């Protein structure tokens, strides 16, 4: 009987370790979602925030801004992005690519 209890104990330890790893992964995902939620609650964002929000590399955001491809505006010498306009621009790209 003692051998069976040892196996059950080891099985439980393995299950607990697996659950602990899953909880850590979920906590990391939750932090990412909270950050995205914080960004999406804002209407105007910086280039860095836009890069985080869209997963477009920051260098690409700067290049598209310089080429007047991505919607942006300058306020007091600072470039900002209206998330609504950027999302509409991305949707328009999807439509054009689907054709």
C-alpha positions as CSV (number, residue, x, y, z in Angstrom):
1,X,0.0,0.0,0.0
2,X,2.9,2.3,0.8
3,X,4.2,2.0,-2.8
4,X,0.8,3.0,-4.2
5,X,0.7,6.1,-1.9
6,X,4.2,7.1,-3.1
7,X,3.1,6.9,-6.7
8,X,0.0,8.9,-6.0
9,X,2.1,11.5,-4.1
10,X,4.5,11.8,-7.0
11,X,1.6,12.1,-9.5
12,X,0.1,14.9,-7.4
13,X,3.5,16.7,-7.3
14,X,3.8,16.5,-11.0
15,X,0.3,17.8,-11.5
16,X,0.9,20.7,-9.1
17,X,4.1,21.6,-10.9
18,X,2.3,21.5,-14.2
19,X,-0.5,23.7,-12.8
20,X,2.0,26.1,-11.4
21,X,3.6,26.5,-14.8
22,X,0.2,27.0,-16.4
23,X,-0.7,29.7,-13.8
24,X,2.5,31.6,-14.5
25,X,1.9,31.5,-18.2
26,X,-1.7,32.8,-17.7
27,X,-0.4,35.5,-15.4
28,X,2.0,36.6,-18.2
29,X,-0.8,36.6,-20.7
30,X,-3.0,38.6,-18.3
31,X,-0.3,41.3,-18.0
32,X,0.0,41.6,-21.8
33,X,-3.8,41.9,-22.1
34,X,-3.9,44.5,-19.4
35,X,-1.2,46.5,-21.2
36,X,-3.2,46.2,-24.5
37,X,-6.3,47.3,-22.7
38,X,-4.6,50.3,-21.3
39,X,-3.4,51.2,-24.8
40,X,-6.8,50.6,-26.4
41,X,-8.5,52.8,-23.8
42,X,-6.4,55.7,-25.2
43,X,-7.3,57.4,-28.5
44,X,-4.0,59.0,-29.2
45,X,-0.7,57.2,-28.8
46,X,3.0,57.6,-29.4
47,X,5.0,55.7,-32.1
48,X,6.2,53.3,-29.4
49,X,2.7,52.7,-28.1
50,X,1.4,52.2,-31.6
51,X,4.2,49.7,-32.3
52,X,3.2,47.8,-29.2
53,X,-0.5,48.0,-30.0
54,X,-0.2,46.8,-33.6
55,X,2.9,44.7,-33.4
56,X,4.3,46.8,-36.3
57,X,8.1,47.2,-35.6
58,X,8.9,50.7,-34.3
59,X,11.3,51.3,-37.2
60,X,8.5,50.5,-39.7
61,X,6.1,52.9,-37.9
62,X,8.7,55.6,-38.2
63,X,9.3,54.8,-41.9
64,X,5.6,54.7,-42.7
65,X,5.2,58.0,-40.9
66,X,8.0,59.6,-42.8
67,X,6.5,58.4,-46.1
68,X,3.0,59.7,-45.0
69,X,1.6,56.2,-45.4
70,X,0.3,55.8,-41.9
71,X,-2.2,58.3,-40.4
72,X,-0.5,60.6,-38.0
73,X,-0.3,64.3,-37.0
74,X,2.2,66.5,-35.4
75,X,1.3,68.4,-32.2
76,X,3.8,70.8,-30.7
77,X,6.7,69.0,-32.5
78,X,5.5,65.5,-31.4
79,X,4.0,62.9,-33.7
80,X,0.9,61.2,-32.4
81,X,-1.4,58.6,-33.9
82,X,-5.1,58.4,-33.7
83,X,-5.9,54.7,-33.0
84,X,-9.3,55.0,-34.7
85,X,-7.7,56.2,-37.9
86,X,-4.9,53.7,-37.8
87,X,-7.3,50.8,-37.2
88,X,-9.4,52.1,-40.2
89,X,-6.2,52.3,-42.3
90,X,-5.3,48.7,-41.3
91,X,-8.8,47.5,-42.2
92,X,-8.6,49.2,-45.6
93,X,-5.3,47.4,-46.2
94,X,-7.1,44.1,-45.4
95,X,-9.8,44.9,-47.9
96,X,-7.3,45.8,-50.6
97,X,-5.2,42.7,-50.0
98,X,-8.4,40.5,-50.2
99,X,-9.2,41.8,-53.7
